[in-house]
Amino acid sequence: MSGVPHADLGPGAEFDRIRAVWERLGARAAPSGDDCAIVRIGSEQLAVSTDLAVEGTHFREGWLGKIELGWRVAAAALSDLAAVAAVPAGVLASVGVPPGWDERAVTDLMDGIGNAAHAVGATVWGGDLARSERLVVDVTVVGMVARAVLRSGAKPGDALWVSGALGGPGAALAAWAAGKEPGALARERFAHPVPRIAEARWLEAAGARAMIDLSDGLVADAGHLAAASGVACRIDREAVPIHAAAGSEDDALVSGEEYELLVALPAPFGDAEAVEFVEQFAVPFTRIGTVEPGHGVHVYAQGSPVDPPQGFRHFR
């Protein structure tokens, strides 16, 4: 667009708006479309990302304690650093504080943000506070990266792998939406996502060609990887690892807020290497499909194509 080589994004109204912004900005915008902006400063490369959490859209009052909420919003932003195999350095948090929040509530929230940063070797660099009608938390993360693993490197013949098991956060959200308290396993997956920082660094060293974190759901995020790489992603539904709290294979395909990694890896990475990954990190690592010529995401069940389920959309 306008001479700026942004990465292609998958379909959806949210991403149509992003494309319109790129078009308007033209040459005033740096190349974008990955989980992080990669900025060269002298001989170093910075990975920078920001993530916005809005009460009523991403969470509701009473779902989580303040410390839990701080962890969750920071972990979501830090997961973007994992997606490009960056080493976290610092976190900044801007908080819109709603009426009724006292000093303790704000410090608890920041305590959770500090916990998430500390867990991956980063520190809180600063931020901003303002009064707001509802809680808004915007977390910016900065890391260092030698070879960024972008969404655009997948090639036909690569295998698609995913970390963890999917569908737990979606089960928690479904329970809350129904006016129920989610089970402990589902609640923990929603409240305490773990940015796969060390795992991503290992995968980069193992030859990962493309990577994305699963914030919008497996099918949606595979669509972004496919678009950026100019390929098709084939996903075998029965191979997708299902979290114990999830209700079905379809839930695992569309559950967002996972913050696991979807990775395109070439041969000779295979089962032996996957076992090494699991032994080192105690996190499942599952081959779920292949990268093929073409475009888009194609879901198969028992060898036959099926329509992929629809997940959450910010805009319609």
N, C-alpha and C positions, 0 to 999 in steps of 0.2 A: 504494500500500500504506500503510495506516494514515495516510492524509492526506499522505504525502510523495511528490511527483511524480517518482519515479525514471523514467529512460528504460527502455523495454521492451528486453529482451534476446532474442536468438534462442534456439532450442531446444538442449537438451543438459543432461546431469546436472550439469556444473560450474556452469551458470547457474541450474539449479534450486536449488543450494546457495546461490548468491548471493541469489536471490529469497527463500529462507527466512531468510537473515540480515537482509535488509531488513525482512521481516515482523516478526521478533523485535525489531529495533531501533526500528521505528516512527518516531515523531517525534524520536528521539535521533539519527537519521541525516539528514545533508543530502542533497539530491537527488543521485543518482548514476546510473551506467550509461553514461557516456561514457569516452573514453580518459583524460581528466583531470578532477579536481575543479576547478571554477571558483570561486574565493573572492574576494569583494570586500573590499579593505582600503582604507577611505577612498575616494579617487577612482580607485584602481588595481584591476585584476583580476589575481589570481595564477592560474596553471594549475599544478596539483600532481598528480604521479602517482608510483606506486611499482611496482617490478617485481622479482619474486623468481626467482632461478635456483638450482636444486637439482641437485647432482651425482647422476647416475643417472636424472633425469627430463629435464632440458634439455640435458645434455652428459655425457660420460664422461671419466674420466682418460685422458690421452694423445691425445685428439682435437686439442686446441689447446694452444699454449704459454700461459704465464701472462699475458703482455702481450696476446696475442690474445684470451684469455678476458675480461680486463678490458675491452678495447674492446667486445667483443660484448655483454656484459651491460649496460654503460652505454648503448650505442647502442640497445638494445632499449627501455630506459626513456626515453631522449631522443626516440625515435620517437613516444611518446605525446604529447609536446609538439608535434611536427610535425602530428599528427592534428587538433589544434585550432587550428593556425596560431599557436602561441605562440613568443615569443622566449626561448630558454633563458637562465637566470641562474646557477643553482647546482645542484650534485649532492652528495648525501650517500650514503655506502656503508657498510653494515653487513656484516661478513664473519664467518662461522663457519669457523674455521681447523681443518682436519683434522690428525690425527697425521702427523708426517713433514714437515710444511711448515715450512721455516725462514724466517728474516727476509727473505732474498732473494726467496723465492717470493711472500710477501705484498707486498713493495714492487713486484715485477714486476706483480702483479695490479693494484695501485693505479696504477702507471704507465700501464697500458692504459686504466683508467677515466679518468685525467687526460687522456690523449691524445684520447679520444672527447669529453670535455667541452670541451677547448680547441678542437677542430675546429669546434664550433658556437658558440663565443663564451662558453661557461660556465666556471666554476671549481669545484673541489672545495671544498665548505664544511666537510666533516667526516665523521664516521661513528662506527663502533663495531667492536671486535674481541672475539670470544669463541671458546673452544675448542668444537669440534664433531666428531661422529663422521664426518661427510662435509662436503664444501665446500658452503656456502650463501652466496650473495651477494644482498643486498637493496639495490637502488639506488632512491633517491628523487630526483626531479627537480622543480625549481621554475622557472617561467618567467612572463613577463608577456604579457598578451594584451589587445588592444583589442576585437576582435570574434571571439569564439571560434566556430569552425566545428564544430558538434556533429554527432552522428549523426542528429539528429531533423529536419533541415531539408529533406530531399529531397521533391520533389513530382512527381506524374505528369507526364510529358512531358520531365523532365530526362534528360540523357544520362549514362551511367556511363562514367567514364574511369579508367584505371589507369596508374600510373607504372612504369617499368622493365619487365623481363621476368621471368616467374614460373617456379618449379620447380627452381631451382638448389639452394637449401638442402635441399629434399626429396631431391634426388639424392645430396647428400653424406651425409645421414642414412641413406639406404638402403644406401649403400656401407659405411658403418661398421657398420650392423646385420648386414651379410653378412660381416663380418670382413675387408673390403677397405679400402684407402686410396682416398678419392675422388679424381677427377681435379682438376686445378688450378683449373679454372673453378668447379666445384661447391664445392670447399673454400673458395675465396675468398669466394663468395657467403654461405656459412655463417659464416665467421670474421670477415668485415669488412663487416657491413651498414652502410649510410650513412643516418642519419636525414635525412629530406627536409625539413629546416627551411626553407631558403630557398625551395624549391619550393612548400611549403605556404603561405608568406607571399604568394608570387606568385599562387597559386590563390585565396587569400582575396580579394586585390585584384581578381582577374578575375571574382569573383561566385560562388565555390563555395558551394553551399547546404548540403551535408553531406559529411563526410569521416571516414574511419577508416583506421588503419594495419593492414596485413595481417600479423598475428601468428599467427592461427589458420588461415589459408588463405582464399583468395578466396571460396569458397562460404560458409564459416562466417561470415566477417566481413561479407559482403554480407547475410547473415541478420540480423546485429545492426543494420545500417543500415536494413534493411527494417522490422524490428520497431520500432525507435525512431521512424521516420518514419511508420509506419502505412501502408506502401506495399508493392508487390511489386517485386523486382529481376529483370529479365530479362537473362540473360547469354547471349551468342551464343558457343558454345564455340570455333568456328573463328576468332573475332576475338581471343581471349585471347593475348597475346604470350608465347611460350614461350622460356625461357632455353636457351641452347645446350647446357647440361648436362642438361636435363630429358629424360625418356624419351618423354613423351606429353602430349596435351592434358589428360588427366585429372590428370597430375602437376601441371600448372600450375594446375589448379582447386583442388587441396587442399593443396599444399605450404605449410606454415607457416613461421614464422621469416623471412618475406620483408622486413617493415618497409618495404614500398612503400605508396603511398597509393591508396585507392579513393575516387573523388570523384564527387559528383552535381553537374553543372553545367547551368544552363539555357541556352537560346538567348539571345543569338546566339553563344555560345562554340561554335566549330566547328573545322574543319581548319586554317584560317589561324592561329587562336590556338594550336592544338596545335603547329604548326610553330614559332611564336615561342617556346613553352615549350622545345621540343627545342633550338632554336638557343641559347637562353640557358643551359640547364643540361646539355646533352649527355646527357640521360636520355630514353629513349623515353616517349611519352605516347599511349595508345591508347584509342579508343572501343570498349568491349566490350559495350555493351547499353543498356538504357533503364529508366527508372523508370515503373511502370504502376500503375493502381489494383489493389488486392487486398492480398495478404500473402505473405510467404515469398520464396524464391529459386527461379526457374524457369530451367533450363538448356536451351538449344535447340541442335540440331545440324542444319545445312542446313535451317533453318526449322521443324523438328519438335521437340517436347519430348522430352527424355531424362531419365532418372534421374540426379541429380547423384551423383558418387562421394563416399564417406565418407572424411574425413580423420582426423587424430589427435584423441583425446579424453583429457582428464586423468582423467575419471571415467566409469564406464559403469553 
